[in-house]
Amino acid sequence: MPGRDVHCERELASYIREGAARRPEQAYGDYFKGQNASCALGAAYDGMYRVPGDPSKTRPTKDLDRVFNCLESTIRKCPACQKTLGLAVIIVHLNDDHCWSREQIADWVAGEEKPSAC
């Protein structure tokens, strides 16, 4: 398993938190829904770029991968079901399949929260 880039993960987590604060509702199955909802990766993109208006057609993954190498280079286990996947996929999985809040995901990405049982 490749080593973790803790600095990259903490910075990513801070952008997830910033984006979640900008759009108070959580999106599932897409990066953004309307003007008020984002998933965890959409929140990271929004926190970083401050996307104006309705970003529904925005697909941020490629941009995020370029800035946050840890999204593709880090392999982690899902804290809820123990699947082993790349960090970007685990973030989507926690958001969409386990319905973790963006704040919980940010805390886990940054290594600040021990996961609770689902």
C-alpha positions in Angstrom: 0.0 0.0 0.0 1.5 3.4 -0.9 2.3 5.7 2.0 -0.1 8.4 3.1 0.6 12.1 2.4 -0.8 13.5 5.6 -0.2 17.1 4.6 -2.2 16.6 1.3 -5.0 14.9 3.2 -5.3 17.6 5.8 -5.4 20.3 3.1 -8.0 18.4 1.2 -10.1 18.0 4.4 -9.9 21.8 5.0 -11.3 22.4 1.5 -14.1 19.9 2.1 -15.1 21.8 5.2 -14.9 25.2 3.4 -17.1 23.9 0.6 -19.6 22.3 2.9 -20.0 25.6 4.7 -20.6 27.4 1.3 -23.4 24.9 0.3 -25.3 23.7 3.4 -27.0 20.7 1.8 -25.3 17.4 0.9 -25.6 15.9 -2.6 -25.6 12.2 -3.3 -24.7 10.6 -6.6 -23.4 13.8 -8.2 -20.8 16.5 -7.3 -23.4 19.2 -7.1 -27.2 19.5 -7.0 -28.6 23.0 -7.6 -27.1 26.0 -5.9 -27.1 24.6 -2.3 -25.8 21.0 -2.4 -22.5 19.4 -2.9 -21.0 16.0 -2.2 -17.7 15.7 -0.3 -15.5 16.0 -3.5 -17.8 18.7 -4.8 -17.3 20.5 -1.5 -13.5 20.3 -1.8 -13.7 21.8 -5.3 -16.0 24.5 -4.2 -13.9 25.3 -1.2 -10.9 25.7 -3.4 -12.3 27.5 -6.4 -15.4 29.1 -4.9 -17.7 28.1 -7.7 -20.4 30.8 -8.4 -24.0 30.1 -8.9 -25.3 26.7 -9.9 -22.4 24.3 -10.6 -24.6 21.3 -11.5 -22.7 20.5 -14.7 -19.2 20.9 -13.1 -17.1 17.7 -13.0 -14.2 18.6 -10.7 -12.3 15.3 -10.3 -9.6 15.9 -12.8 -8.8 19.3 -11.4 -8.7 17.9 -7.9 -6.5 15.0 -8.8 -3.9 17.5 -10.2 -3.9 19.6 -7.0 -4.3 16.7 -4.5 -2.1 13.9 -5.6 -3.3 11.9 -2.5 -6.7 11.4 -4.1 -5.2 8.9 -6.6 -1.9 7.9 -5.0 -3.3 7.0 -1.6 -5.0 3.6 -0.9 -7.1 3.5 2.2 -9.7 1.1 3.8 -13.2 2.3 4.2 -13.8 2.8 7.9 -17.3 1.5 7.6 -17.0 -1.7 5.6 -13.2 -2.2 5.1 -13.2 -2.1 1.3 -9.7 -1.1 0.1 -9.8 1.6 -2.6 -8.1 4.8 -3.7 -8.8 7.8 -1.5 -11.0 9.6 -4.1 -13.2 6.5 -4.5 -13.4 6.0 -0.7 -14.6 9.6 -0.3 -17.4 9.1 -2.9 -18.2 5.7 -1.3 -18.5 7.2 2.2 -20.7 10.1 0.9 -23.0 8.0 -1.4 -23.1 4.5 0.1 -22.6 5.1 3.9 -24.2 8.6 3.9 -21.5 10.2 6.0 -21.7 13.9 6.3 -19.1 16.0 4.5 -17.7 17.1 7.9 -17.4 13.5 9.1 -15.6 12.6 5.8 -13.3 15.6 6.2 -12.5 14.6 9.8 -11.7 11.0 8.7 -9.6 12.2 5.7 -7.5 14.4 8.1 -7.2 11.6 10.6 -9.1 13.5 13.3 -12.0 11.1 13.9 -12.2 7.5 14.7 -15.0 6.0 12.7 -18.2 4.9 14.5 -20.1 1.8 13.6 -22.7 2.2 10.9 
